[in-house]
């Protein structure tokens, strides 16, 4: 690394493991049974998702990347950020579409990646320093964006907060409202801005195909949640007893991913000794991915303190970058 790098760790691997095990037990003993979408990314899950983003059926990553390449410089010219906060950058594969133009504009002083994985943060920072030798300062935070946003350093200039990958769609409406309000609290200036990647409502067949690819990679990704359960709880659920289901729930404008039991399944939770029973045909709900209209997402932003909203979309309006200011 040629610039300066600092990392604040608000959660350790051991703490996250214990917290995850508790969360799994709560979800599997609830009705309906649920697992957090973060368990999709357990171990090989991140590699599986990377493969999904390259599938022909999976349009969100491809279109978002093209929008960033097309409009990134315009967005940077509009905001002229002195610092970029990126929530959930992973390996920072898309970060350069904002960092590059900001460095060329001569405005960027600090980049703040926020992610749950310390190795990903460190590897991403190294890749960015290699690609952008003029990137002077990276101040990383390792934490969960639902619990640790307060650990993000106080702003030292105009701030652009990026939350890409249509991750906003994984939050249910009440969670989304709390999250947006907390992000608004990280902004000290009217010039600050939030950049969201948001998947827009379109033909159901297109949406459902993105989560039911012909190669079955999304099915493996979904089933990976049960590998997380086995690992974190120390049990041995037979993953072959479940199958992947994904469908668009039009009433709630969301894709739902489920794991459906193909026969009756029972397993014992190690801490309590309680038995979880799942009937044939019953499902474990593993992910929601909400799809938005401009009016609906604009209203959610307005309700949480964002008044100035700009939209950047592809010609078919399948996906959007949303730039919102206080």
Short mmCIF file of the C-alpha atoms (twelve columns), coordinates in Angstrom:
data_MODEL
# 
_entry.id   MODEL 
# 
loop_
_atom_site.group_PDB 
_atom_site.id 
_atom_site.type_symbol 
_atom_site.label_atom_id 
_atom_site.label_alt_id 
_atom_site.label_comp_id 
_atom_site.label_asym_id 
_atom_site.label_seq_id 
_atom_site.Cartn_x 
_atom_site.Cartn_y 
_atom_site.Cartn_z 
_atom_site.pdbx_PDB_model_num 
ATOM 1   C CA . UNK A 1   0.000   0.000   0.000   1 
ATOM 2   C CA . UNK A 2   1.239   3.453   -0.849  1 
ATOM 3   C CA . UNK A 3   -1.322  5.514   1.049   1 
ATOM 4   C CA . UNK A 4   -2.351  5.324   4.689   1 
ATOM 5   C CA . UNK A 5   -4.677  2.574   5.852   1 
ATOM 6   C CA . UNK A 6   -6.460  2.253   9.187   1 
ATOM 7   C CA . UNK A 7   -9.166  -0.163  10.248  1 
ATOM 8   C CA . UNK A 8   -11.638 -0.012  13.122  1 
ATOM 9   C CA . UNK A 9   -13.035 -3.419  14.059  1 
ATOM 10  C CA . UNK A 10  -16.389 -3.196  15.806  1 
ATOM 11  C CA . UNK A 11  -17.085 -6.902  15.677  1 
ATOM 12  C CA . UNK A 12  -14.832 -9.950  15.758  1 
ATOM 13  C CA . UNK A 13  -15.233 -13.260 13.983  1 
ATOM 14  C CA . UNK A 14  -16.005 -14.970 17.309  1 
ATOM 15  C CA . UNK A 15  -18.624 -12.373 18.222  1 
ATOM 16  C CA . UNK A 16  -20.255 -12.642 14.809  1 
ATOM 17  C CA . UNK A 17  -20.263 -16.425 15.038  1 
ATOM 18  C CA . UNK A 18  -22.020 -16.378 18.421  1 
ATOM 19  C CA . UNK A 19  -24.477 -13.724 17.269  1 
ATOM 20  C CA . UNK A 20  -25.163 -15.663 14.077  1 
ATOM 21  C CA . UNK A 21  -25.894 -18.874 15.973  1 
ATOM 22  C CA . UNK A 22  -28.421 -17.045 18.164  1 
ATOM 23  C CA . UNK A 23  -30.022 -15.482 15.101  1 
ATOM 24  C CA . UNK A 24  -30.329 -18.866 13.386  1 
ATOM 25  C CA . UNK A 25  -32.093 -20.384 16.400  1 
ATOM 26  C CA . UNK A 26  -34.542 -17.465 16.549  1 
ATOM 27  C CA . UNK A 27  -35.311 -17.790 12.865  1 
ATOM 28  C CA . UNK A 28  -35.782 -21.558 12.822  1 
ATOM 29  C CA . UNK A 29  -38.069 -21.508 15.850  1 
ATOM 30  C CA . UNK A 30  -40.231 -18.677 14.487  1 
ATOM 31  C CA . UNK A 31  -43.286 -18.892 12.256  1 
ATOM 32  C CA . UNK A 32  -42.692 -18.667 9.392   1 
ATOM 33  C CA . UNK A 33  -39.201 -20.116 9.649   1 
ATOM 34  C CA . UNK A 34  -36.523 -17.742 8.387   1 
ATOM 35  C CA . UNK A 35  -32.791 -17.390 7.870   1 
ATOM 36  C CA . UNK A 36  -31.058 -14.062 7.346   1 
ATOM 37  C CA . UNK A 37  -29.795 -13.508 3.769   1 
ATOM 38  C CA . UNK A 38  -26.315 -12.970 5.193   1 
ATOM 39  C CA . UNK A 39  -26.062 -16.759 5.638   1 
ATOM 40  C CA . UNK A 40  -26.238 -17.161 1.867   1 
ATOM 41  C CA . UNK A 41  -22.661 -15.823 1.800   1 
ATOM 42  C CA . UNK A 42  -21.230 -18.360 4.255   1 
ATOM 43  C CA . UNK A 43  -17.869 -19.767 3.107   1 
ATOM 44  C CA . UNK A 44  -18.310 -20.582 -0.618  1 
ATOM 45  C CA . UNK A 45  -21.376 -18.338 -0.827  1 
ATOM 46  C CA . UNK A 46  -19.454 -15.238 -1.898  1 
ATOM 47  C CA . UNK A 47  -17.855 -17.140 -4.784  1 
ATOM 48  C CA . UNK A 48  -21.247 -18.516 -5.789  1 
ATOM 49  C CA . UNK A 49  -22.718 -15.014 -5.808  1 
ATOM 50  C CA . UNK A 50  -19.826 -13.744 -7.919  1 
ATOM 51  C CA . UNK A 51  -20.700 -16.494 -10.383 1 
ATOM 52  C CA . UNK A 52  -24.363 -15.479 -10.285 1 
ATOM 53  C CA . UNK A 53  -23.477 -11.905 -11.231 1 
ATOM 54  C CA . UNK A 54  -21.947 -13.215 -14.466 1 
ATOM 55  C CA . UNK A 55  -25.014 -15.234 -15.483 1 
ATOM 56  C CA . UNK A 56  -27.030 -14.081 -18.486 1 
ATOM 57  C CA . UNK A 57  -30.270 -14.148 -16.480 1 
ATOM 58  C CA . UNK A 58  -28.944 -12.022 -13.621 1 
ATOM 59  C CA . UNK A 59  -29.269 -8.467  -14.917 1 
ATOM 60  C CA . UNK A 60  -28.887 -6.292  -11.732 1 
ATOM 61  C CA . UNK A 61  -25.087 -6.363  -11.380 1 
ATOM 62  C CA . UNK A 62  -24.513 -5.984  -15.114 1 
ATOM 63  C CA . UNK A 63  -26.829 -3.001  -15.486 1 
ATOM 64  C CA . UNK A 64  -25.678 -1.305  -12.276 1 
ATOM 65  C CA . UNK A 65  -22.076 -1.586  -13.416 1 
ATOM 66  C CA . UNK A 66  -22.944 -0.054  -16.786 1 
ATOM 67  C CA . UNK A 67  -24.780 2.816   -15.063 1 
ATOM 68  C CA . UNK A 68  -21.801 3.487   -12.804 1 
ATOM 69  C CA . UNK A 69  -19.473 3.513   -15.789 1 
ATOM 70  C CA . UNK A 70  -21.826 5.787   -17.721 1 
ATOM 71  C CA . UNK A 71  -22.841 8.202   -14.965 1 
ATOM 72  C CA . UNK A 72  -20.149 7.840   -12.287 1 
ATOM 73  C CA . UNK A 73  -18.178 10.873  -13.450 1 
ATOM 74  C CA . UNK A 74  -21.375 12.957  -13.681 1 
ATOM 75  C CA . UNK A 75  -22.384 11.963  -10.161 1 
ATOM 76  C CA . UNK A 76  -18.939 12.837  -8.833  1 
ATOM 77  C CA . UNK A 77  -19.015 16.176  -10.672 1 
ATOM 78  C CA . UNK A 78  -22.389 16.906  -9.085  1 
ATOM 79  C CA . UNK A 79  -21.433 15.983  -5.503  1 
ATOM 80  C CA . UNK A 80  -17.669 16.722  -5.592  1 
ATOM 81  C CA . UNK A 81  -17.093 14.510  -2.541  1 
ATOM 82  C CA . UNK A 82  -14.084 14.926  -0.298  1 
ATOM 83  C CA . UNK A 83  -14.817 11.498  1.120   1 
ATOM 84  C CA . UNK A 84  -16.680 8.425   -0.090  1 
ATOM 85  C CA . UNK A 85  -18.274 6.039   2.394   1 
ATOM 86  C CA . UNK A 86  -19.120 2.701   0.799   1 
ATOM 87  C CA . UNK A 87  -21.409 0.334   2.697   1 
ATOM 88  C CA . UNK A 88  -20.764 -3.312  1.857   1 
ATOM 89  C CA . UNK A 89  -18.129 -2.940  -0.875  1 
ATOM 90  C CA . UNK A 90  -17.016 -6.574  -0.588  1 
ATOM 91  C CA . UNK A 91  -13.914 -6.872  -2.747  1 
ATOM 92  C CA . UNK A 92  -14.351 -3.240  -3.940  1 
ATOM 93  C CA . UNK A 93  -14.904 -4.404  -7.541  1 
ATOM 94  C CA . UNK A 94  -17.243 -1.468  -8.283  1 
ATOM 95  C CA . UNK A 95  -15.561 1.113   -6.069  1 
ATOM 96  C CA . UNK A 96  -13.244 2.371   -8.791  1 
ATOM 97  C CA . UNK A 97  -16.176 3.682   -10.834 1 
ATOM 98  C CA . UNK A 98  -16.543 6.384   -8.173  1 
ATOM 99  C CA . UNK A 99  -13.017 6.639   -6.766  1 
ATOM 100 C CA . UNK A 100 -11.375 7.059   -10.163 1 
ATOM 101 C CA . UNK A 101 -13.486 10.064  -11.224 1 
ATOM 102 C CA . UNK A 102 -13.207 11.605  -7.724  1 
ATOM 103 C CA . UNK A 103 -9.408  11.413  -7.836  1 
ATOM 104 C CA . UNK A 104 -9.340  12.845  -11.344 1 
ATOM 105 C CA . UNK A 105 -11.579 15.684  -10.164 1 
ATOM 106 C CA . UNK A 106 -9.082  16.406  -7.379  1 
ATOM 107 C CA . UNK A 107 -11.703 16.327  -4.618  1 
ATOM 108 C CA . UNK A 108 -11.292 12.963  -2.867  1 
ATOM 109 C CA . UNK A 109 -9.306  12.953  0.375   1 
ATOM 110 C CA . UNK A 110 -10.614 9.858   2.143   1 
ATOM 111 C CA . UNK A 111 -12.309 6.548   1.321   1 
ATOM 112 C CA . UNK A 112 -14.233 4.730   4.071   1 
ATOM 113 C CA . UNK A 113 -15.252 1.141   3.285   1 
ATOM 114 C CA . UNK A 114 -17.670 -0.474  5.747   1 
ATOM 115 C CA . UNK A 115 -18.043 -4.248  5.613   1 
ATOM 116 C CA . UNK A 116 -18.649 -7.253  7.841   1 
ATOM 117 C CA . UNK A 117 -15.539 -9.058  6.588   1 
ATOM 118 C CA . UNK A 118 -12.133 -7.771  7.700   1 
ATOM 119 C CA . UNK A 119 -10.235 -9.841  5.098   1 
ATOM 120 C CA . UNK A 120 -12.452 -8.438  2.326   1 
ATOM 121 C CA . UNK A 121 -11.856 -4.887  3.585   1 
ATOM 122 C CA . UNK A 122 -8.085  -5.378  3.645   1 
ATOM 123 C CA . UNK A 123 -7.938  -7.112  0.257   1 
ATOM 124 C CA . UNK A 124 -10.195 -4.470  -1.283  1 
ATOM 125 C CA . UNK A 125 -8.044  -1.649  0.109   1 
ATOM 126 C CA . UNK A 126 -4.890  -3.240  -1.298  1 
ATOM 127 C CA . UNK A 127 -6.529  -3.610  -4.725  1 
ATOM 128 C CA . UNK A 128 -7.590  0.038   -4.701  1 
ATOM 129 C CA . UNK A 129 -4.141  1.269   -3.643  1 
ATOM 130 C CA . UNK A 130 -2.660  -0.830  -6.466  1 
ATOM 131 C CA . UNK A 131 -5.116  0.584   -9.003  1 
ATOM 132 C CA . UNK A 132 -5.027  4.172   -7.700  1 
ATOM 133 C CA . UNK A 133 -1.604  5.091   -6.290  1 
ATOM 134 C CA . UNK A 134 -2.881  8.621   -5.585  1 
ATOM 135 C CA . UNK A 135 -5.540  7.318   -3.182  1 
ATOM 136 C CA . UNK A 136 -4.171  8.881   -0.024  1 
ATOM 137 C CA . UNK A 137 -6.247  7.638   2.908   1 
ATOM 138 C CA . UNK A 138 -8.456  4.622   3.543   1 
ATOM 139 C CA . UNK A 139 -10.206 4.443   6.912   1 
ATOM 140 C CA . UNK A 140 -12.061 1.139   7.067   1 
ATOM 141 C CA . UNK A 141 -14.722 -0.025  9.509   1 
ATOM 142 C CA . UNK A 142 -15.505 -3.697  10.101  1 
ATOM 143 C CA . UNK A 143 -19.052 -4.136  11.347  1 
ATOM 144 C CA . UNK A 144 -22.680 -4.968  10.610  1 
ATOM 145 C CA . UNK A 145 -24.532 -2.098  8.897   1 
ATOM 146 C CA . UNK A 146 -27.640 -2.893  10.927  1 
ATOM 147 C CA . UNK A 147 -25.744 -2.380  14.217  1 
ATOM 148 C CA . UNK A 148 -22.493 -0.484  13.779  1 
ATOM 149 C CA . UNK A 149 -23.018 2.484   11.458  1 
ATOM 150 C CA . UNK A 150 -22.263 4.786   14.366  1 
ATOM 151 C CA . UNK A 151 -18.621 3.601   14.141  1 
ATOM 152 C CA . UNK A 152 -18.163 5.454   10.842  1 
ATOM 153 C CA . UNK A 153 -15.834 8.436   11.470  1 
ATOM 154 C CA . UNK A 154 -17.251 11.938  11.624  1 
ATOM 155 C CA . UNK A 155 -17.241 13.674  8.238   1 
ATOM 156 C CA . UNK A 156 -14.289 15.823  7.280   1 
ATOM 157 C CA . UNK A 157 -15.830 17.355  4.178   1 
ATOM 158 C CA . UNK A 158 -18.569 16.767  1.642   1 
ATOM 159 C CA . UNK A 159 -19.543 13.117  1.908   1 
ATOM 160 C CA . UNK A 160 -20.932 10.659  -0.639  1 
ATOM 161 C CA . UNK A 161 -22.374 7.471   0.898   1 
ATOM 162 C CA . UNK A 162 -22.710 4.600   -1.578  1 
ATOM 163 C CA . UNK A 163 -24.995 1.631   -0.930  1 
ATOM 164 C CA . UNK A 164 -24.905 -0.350  -4.147  1 
ATOM 165 C CA . UNK A 165 -25.796 -3.828  -5.357  1 
ATOM 166 C CA . UNK A 166 -29.563 -3.336  -4.780  1 
ATOM 167 C CA . UNK A 167 -28.901 -4.334  -1.157  1 
ATOM 168 C CA . UNK A 168 -31.539 -1.800  -0.090  1 
ATOM 169 C CA . UNK A 169 -34.019 -4.346  -1.485  1 
ATOM 170 C CA . UNK A 170 -33.031 -6.924  1.145   1 
ATOM 171 C CA . UNK A 171 -34.516 -4.739  3.873   1 
ATOM 172 C CA . UNK A 172 -38.186 -4.995  4.781   1 
ATOM 173 C CA . UNK A 173 -40.023 -1.637  4.844   1 
ATOM 174 C CA . UNK A 174 -39.589 -1.000  8.588   1 
ATOM 175 C CA . UNK A 175 -35.918 -2.034  8.418   1 
ATOM 176 C CA . UNK A 176 -35.448 0.150   5.340   1 
ATOM 177 C CA . UNK A 177 -36.916 3.160   7.108   1 
ATOM 178 C CA . UNK A 178 -34.619 2.732   10.134  1 
ATOM 179 C CA . UNK A 179 -31.595 2.232   7.902   1 
ATOM 180 C CA . UNK A 180 -32.251 5.304   5.741   1 
ATOM 181 C CA . UNK A 181 -32.839 7.444   8.825   1 
ATOM 182 C CA . UNK A 182 -29.548 6.272   10.319  1 
ATOM 183 C CA . UNK A 183 -27.700 6.971   7.068   1 
ATOM 184 C CA . UNK A 184 -29.257 10.435  7.011   1 
ATOM 185 C CA . UNK A 185 -27.737 10.950  10.459  1 
ATOM 186 C CA . UNK A 186 -24.258 10.380  9.003   1 
ATOM 187 C CA . UNK A 187 -24.641 13.481  6.848   1 
ATOM 188 C CA . UNK A 188 -23.685 16.869  8.244   1 
ATOM 189 C CA . UNK A 189 -24.031 19.030  5.136   1 
ATOM 190 C CA . UNK A 190 -26.792 19.735  2.655   1 
ATOM 191 C CA . UNK A 191 -24.222 19.005  -0.065  1 
ATOM 192 C CA . UNK A 192 -23.757 15.419  1.188   1 
ATOM 193 C CA . UNK A 193 -25.427 12.678  -0.827  1 
ATOM 194 C CA . UNK A 194 -26.535 9.060   -0.741  1 
ATOM 195 C CA . UNK A 195 -26.116 6.901   -3.843  1 
ATOM 196 C CA . UNK A 196 -28.371 3.836   -3.912  1 
ATOM 197 C CA . UNK A 197 -28.522 0.978   -6.389  1 
ATOM 198 C CA . UNK A 198 -32.167 -0.064  -6.715  1 
ATOM 199 C CA . UNK A 199 -33.840 -2.752  -8.796  1 
ATOM 200 C CA . UNK A 200 -37.013 -1.511  -10.494 1 
ATOM 201 C CA . UNK A 201 -40.284 -3.345  -11.115 1 
ATOM 202 C CA . UNK A 202 -40.486 -4.971  -14.534 1 
ATOM 203 C CA . UNK A 203 -41.989 -8.045  -16.167 1 
ATOM 204 C CA . UNK A 204 -42.345 -10.853 -13.642 1 
ATOM 205 C CA . UNK A 205 -40.732 -13.367 -16.011 1 
ATOM 206 C CA . UNK A 206 -37.535 -11.299 -16.177 1 
ATOM 207 C CA . UNK A 207 -37.369 -10.894 -12.400 1 
ATOM 208 C CA . UNK A 208 -38.029 -14.564 -11.655 1 
ATOM 209 C CA . UNK A 209 -35.516 -15.776 -14.252 1 
ATOM 210 C CA . UNK A 210 -32.773 -13.820 -12.457 1 
ATOM 211 C CA . UNK A 211 -33.339 -15.964 -9.353  1 
ATOM 212 C CA . UNK A 212 -33.974 -19.277 -11.141 1 
ATOM 213 C CA . UNK A 213 -31.048 -19.554 -13.538 1 
ATOM 214 C CA . UNK A 214 -30.795 -22.484 -15.917 1 
ATOM 215 C CA . UNK A 215 -27.452 -23.657 -14.483 1 
ATOM 216 C CA . UNK A 216 -28.820 -23.865 -10.938 1 
ATOM 217 C CA . UNK A 217 -26.154 -21.619 -9.411  1 
ATOM 218 C CA . UNK A 218 -28.748 -19.629 -7.453  1 
ATOM 219 C CA . UNK A 219 -30.125 -22.899 -6.074  1 
ATOM 220 C CA . UNK A 220 -26.656 -23.799 -4.766  1 
ATOM 221 C CA . UNK A 221 -26.341 -20.286 -3.321  1 
ATOM 222 C CA . UNK A 222 -29.660 -20.665 -1.517  1 
ATOM 223 C CA . UNK A 223 -28.855 -24.143 -0.195  1 
ATOM 224 C CA . UNK A 224 -25.586 -22.750 1.134   1 
ATOM 225 C CA . UNK A 225 -27.649 -21.207 3.961   1 
ATOM 226 C CA . UNK A 226 -28.104 -24.685 5.392   1 
ATOM 227 C CA . UNK A 227 -24.355 -25.249 5.302   1 
ATOM 228 C CA . UNK A 228 -24.103 -22.146 7.487   1 
ATOM 229 C CA . UNK A 229 -26.665 -23.625 9.882   1 
ATOM 230 C CA . UNK A 230 -24.755 -26.909 10.109  1 
ATOM 231 C CA . UNK A 231 -21.446 -25.155 10.653  1 
ATOM 232 C CA . UNK A 232 -22.578 -22.541 13.143  1 
ATOM 233 C CA . UNK A 233 -24.791 -24.857 15.201  1 
ATOM 234 C CA . UNK A 234 -22.647 -27.979 14.870  1 
ATOM 235 C CA . UNK A 235 -25.470 -30.116 13.507  1 
ATOM 236 C CA . UNK A 236 -25.941 -32.177 10.345  1 
ATOM 237 C CA . UNK A 237 -29.107 -31.279 8.447   1 
ATOM 238 C CA . UNK A 238 -29.296 -33.255 5.194   1 
ATOM 239 C CA . UNK A 239 -29.229 -30.465 2.620   1 
ATOM 240 C CA . UNK A 240 -30.458 -32.842 -0.104  1 
ATOM 241 C CA . UNK A 241 -33.839 -32.920 1.648   1 
ATOM 242 C CA . UNK A 242 -34.495 -29.333 0.561   1 
ATOM 243 C CA . UNK A 243 -34.969 -27.623 -2.770  1 
ATOM 244 C CA . UNK A 244 -34.635 -24.026 -3.963  1 
ATOM 245 C CA . UNK A 245 -37.756 -21.957 -4.611  1 
ATOM 246 C CA . UNK A 246 -37.861 -18.341 -5.774  1 
ATOM 247 C CA . UNK A 247 -40.917 -16.416 -6.910  1 
ATOM 248 C CA . UNK A 248 -42.155 -12.863 -7.259  1 
ATOM 249 C CA . UNK A 249 -44.689 -11.827 -4.621  1 
ATOM 250 C CA . UNK A 250 -46.601 -9.169  -6.548  1 
ATOM 251 C CA . UNK A 251 -48.590 -8.011  -3.502  1 
ATOM 252 C CA . UNK A 252 -45.382 -6.975  -1.722  1 
ATOM 253 C CA . UNK A 253 -43.262 -6.232  -4.834  1 
ATOM 254 C CA . UNK A 254 -40.505 -8.623  -3.814  1 
ATOM 255 C CA . UNK A 255 -38.734 -11.766 -4.883  1 
ATOM 256 C CA . UNK A 256 -38.847 -14.346 -2.116  1 
ATOM 257 C CA . UNK A 257 -36.242 -17.095 -1.881  1 
ATOM 258 C CA . UNK A 258 -37.180 -20.170 0.134   1 
ATOM 259 C CA . UNK A 259 -35.832 -23.609 0.916   1 
ATOM 260 C CA . UNK A 260 -38.668 -26.123 0.659   1 
ATOM 261 C CA . UNK A 261 -38.542 -29.400 2.549   1 
ATOM 262 C CA . UNK A 262 -39.155 -32.331 0.181   1 
ATOM 263 C CA . UNK A 263 -39.994 -34.633 3.082   1 
ATOM 264 C CA . UNK A 264 -40.567 -34.237 6.813   1 
ATOM 265 C CA . UNK A 265 -37.355 -33.027 8.459   1 
ATOM 266 C CA . UNK A 266 -36.437 -32.903 12.162  1 
ATOM 267 C CA . UNK A 267 -33.265 -31.862 13.937  1 
ATOM 268 C CA . UNK A 268 -32.231 -30.986 17.485  1 
ATOM 269 C CA . UNK A 269 -30.869 -27.597 18.516  1 
ATOM 270 C CA . UNK A 270 -27.717 -28.236 20.552  1 
ATOM 271 C CA . UNK A 271 -28.007 -25.502 23.178  1 
ATOM 272 C CA . UNK A 272 -31.621 -26.053 24.213  1 
ATOM 273 C CA . UNK A 273 -32.181 -29.628 23.130  1 
ATOM 274 C CA . UNK A 274 -35.399 -28.539 21.444  1 
ATOM 275 C CA . UNK A 275 -36.426 -30.289 18.236  1 
ATOM 276 C CA . UNK A 276 -37.227 -28.290 15.097  1 
ATOM 277 C CA . UNK A 277 -39.718 -30.030 12.829  1 
ATOM 278 C CA . UNK A 278 -40.288 -28.973 9.244   1 
ATOM 279 C CA . UNK A 279 -43.144 -30.616 7.351   1 
ATOM 280 C CA . UNK A 280 -42.877 -31.712 3.730   1 
ATOM 281 C CA . UNK A 281 -43.731 -28.663 1.608   1 
ATOM 282 C CA . UNK A 282 -42.938 -26.213 4.419   1 
ATOM 283 C CA . UNK A 283 -40.268 -23.645 3.674   1 
ATOM 284 C CA . UNK A 284 -37.488 -21.685 5.301   1 
ATOM 285 C CA . UNK A 285 -37.580 -18.110 3.997   1 
ATOM 286 C CA . UNK A 286 -33.983 -17.102 3.197   1 
ATOM 287 C CA . UNK A 287 -34.168 -13.788 1.326   1 
ATOM 288 C CA . UNK A 288 -36.447 -11.006 0.184   1 
ATOM 289 C CA . UNK A 289 -35.410 -8.742  -2.661  1 
ATOM 290 C CA . UNK A 290 -37.797 -5.830  -3.028  1 
ATOM 291 C CA . UNK A 291 -38.299 -4.202  -6.414  1 
ATOM 292 C CA . UNK A 292 -39.193 -0.523  -6.512  1 
ATOM 293 C CA . UNK A 293 -41.107 2.090   -8.405  1 
ATOM 294 C CA . UNK A 294 -39.627 5.572   -8.586  1 
ATOM 295 C CA . UNK A 295 -42.589 6.953   -6.660  1 
ATOM 296 C CA . UNK A 296 -42.375 4.320   -3.941  1 
ATOM 297 C CA . UNK A 297 -38.652 4.618   -3.282  1 
ATOM 298 C CA . UNK A 298 -38.810 8.412   -3.612  1 
ATOM 299 C CA . UNK A 299 -41.486 8.503   -0.923  1 
ATOM 300 C CA . UNK A 300 -39.378 6.309   1.404   1 
ATOM 301 C CA . UNK A 301 -36.432 8.672   0.919   1 
ATOM 302 C CA . UNK A 302 -38.573 11.748  1.554   1 
ATOM 303 C CA . UNK A 303 -39.950 10.233  4.761   1 
ATOM 304 C CA . UNK A 304 -36.430 9.767   6.130   1 
ATOM 305 C CA . UNK A 305 -35.135 13.258  5.399   1 
ATOM 306 C CA . UNK A 306 -33.986 13.119  1.780   1 
ATOM 307 C CA . UNK A 307 -35.552 15.839  -0.343  1 
ATOM 308 C CA . UNK A 308 -33.410 16.240  -3.456  1 
ATOM 309 C CA . UNK A 309 -33.527 13.038  -5.543  1 
ATOM 310 C CA . UNK A 310 -32.018 12.358  -8.978  1 
ATOM 311 C CA . UNK A 311 -32.496 9.178   -10.996 1 
ATOM 312 C CA . UNK A 312 -30.080 7.515   -13.421 1 
ATOM 313 C CA . UNK A 313 -31.530 4.538   -15.309 1 
ATOM 314 C CA . UNK A 314 -30.872 2.330   -18.295 1 
ATOM 315 C CA . UNK A 315 -33.093 2.922   -21.367 1 
ATOM 316 C CA . UNK A 316 -35.491 0.113   -20.384 1 
ATOM 317 C CA . UNK A 317 -35.637 1.385   -16.759 1 
ATOM 318 C CA . UNK A 318 -34.787 -2.021  -15.333 1 
ATOM 319 C CA . UNK A 319 -32.418 -0.680  -12.687 1 
ATOM 320 C CA . UNK A 320 -31.616 2.690   -11.182 1 
ATOM 321 C CA . UNK A 321 -28.921 4.626   -9.431  1 
ATOM 322 C CA . UNK A 322 -30.599 7.042   -7.052  1 
ATOM 323 C CA . UNK A 323 -28.737 10.122  -5.840  1 
ATOM 324 C CA . UNK A 324 -30.441 11.655  -2.799  1 
ATOM 325 C CA . UNK A 325 -29.525 14.661  -0.679  1 
ATOM 326 C CA . UNK A 326 -30.865 15.919  2.646   1 
# 
